[in-house]
Amino acid sequence: MRWRTPIAGLTTILFLFLYSAVIINIADFIPEHLFFQTVYFLVAGLIWIPAVVKLIGWANKDGEESPFWKKVKNVVLFSAC
């Protein structure tokens, strides 16, 4: 087993646990209005993704790139054209 994989997995779990605790505590200060709460939780629900994707990329550095990620990159490149 590659050593980066379990480290990245545990770090991801810890990060998401702490992140959700912080987001829930900050949510107490959001006004009781549907618009503000929707925007807040939409942004808070998506902003963690780049950090975890970067961590997964780091975990994959000591191995060959998986065929799944090659396909995803090709789809993203072709859909951007």
C-alpha positions as CSV (number, residue, x, y, z in Angstrom):
1,M,0.0,0.0,0.0
2,R,1.3,3.4,-0.8
3,W,2.0,5.5,2.3
4,R,0.3,8.7,1.0
5,T,-3.1,7.0,0.6
6,P,-3.9,6.4,4.3
7,I,-2.5,9.7,5.3
8,A,-4.7,11.5,2.7
9,G,-7.7,9.5,3.8
10,L,-7.3,10.3,7.5
11,T,-6.5,13.9,6.8
12,T,-9.6,14.2,4.6
13,I,-11.8,12.8,7.3
14,L,-10.3,15.1,10.0
15,F,-10.5,18.1,7.7
16,L,-14.1,17.6,6.8
17,F,-15.1,17.0,10.5
18,L,-13.4,20.2,11.6
19,Y,-14.7,22.1,8.6
20,S,-18.3,21.1,9.2
21,A,-18.0,22.0,12.9
22,V,-16.7,25.5,12.0
23,I,-19.4,26.0,9.3
24,I,-22.2,24.9,11.6
25,N,-20.9,27.3,14.3
26,I,-20.6,30.2,11.8
27,A,-24.2,29.5,10.6
28,D,-25.5,30.7,13.9
29,F,-24.6,34.2,12.9
30,I,-26.3,34.1,9.5
31,P,-29.6,36.0,9.4
32,E,-32.8,34.0,9.6
33,H,-33.6,34.7,5.9
34,L,-33.9,32.0,3.3
35,F,-31.8,33.8,0.7
36,F,-28.8,34.4,3.1
37,Q,-28.9,30.9,4.4
38,T,-29.2,29.4,1.0
39,V,-26.2,31.3,-0.3
40,Y,-24.2,30.6,2.8
41,F,-24.7,26.9,2.7
42,L,-24.3,26.7,-1.0
43,V,-20.9,28.4,-0.8
44,A,-19.9,26.5,2.3
45,G,-21.0,23.2,0.8
46,L,-18.8,23.7,-2.3
47,I,-15.7,25.5,-1.0
48,W,-14.1,22.5,0.6
49,I,-13.9,20.6,-2.7
50,P,-10.7,22.2,-4.2
51,A,-8.8,21.5,-1.0
52,V,-9.8,17.8,-1.0
53,V,-9.1,17.4,-4.7
54,K,-5.6,18.8,-4.1
55,L,-5.1,16.4,-1.3
56,I,-6.2,13.5,-3.4
57,G,-3.8,14.7,-6.1
58,W,-1.0,14.7,-3.6
59,A,-1.9,11.2,-2.5
60,N,-1.7,10.0,-6.1
61,K,1.8,11.5,-6.8
62,D,3.7,8.4,-5.9
63,G,1.8,6.2,-8.2
64,E,0.7,6.1,-11.8
65,E,-2.3,8.3,-12.7
66,S,-5.5,6.2,-12.6
67,P,-7.4,5.6,-15.8
68,F,-10.5,7.2,-14.2
69,W,-8.7,10.6,-13.8
70,K,-7.4,10.4,-17.4
71,K,-11.0,10.0,-18.6
72,V,-12.2,12.9,-16.4
73,K,-9.5,15.2,-17.7
74,N,-10.3,14.3,-21.3
75,V,-14.0,15.0,-20.8
76,V,-13.3,18.3,-19.1
77,L,-10.9,19.3,-21.9
78,F,-13.4,18.4,-24.7
79,S,-16.4,19.9,-23.0
80,A,-14.5,23.2,-22.6
81,C,-14.0,23.5,-26.4
